[in-house]
C-alpha cells in the first residue's frame, strides 16, 4: 500500500522518449467505486509567472506502465 503523499513525490517519465514530465499535482478519483481514473501533472509557472503557465497533463490510469521506488513510468499516446 502507498500513501498519496508518497505517490506525489515520485517523478513521472514518458517511456517513449525518456522525458521527465514532472510530478503528480492531483489525482482524479471515481467517487462511485473509489478507483483512480487518472493522474494529473501540474503545470509549472515560468519565470515567476510572467509568461503564463504550462498546461496540466492528464494521464489516464491505463497509461501507467510501472510504479517504481522513485519514478512512475507512463506511455503518452
Secondary structure, 3 states (H helix, E strand, C coil): CCCHHHHHCCEEEECCCCCEEEEEEEEEECCCCCCEEEEEECCCECHHHCCCECCCEEEEHHHEEEECCCEEEECCC
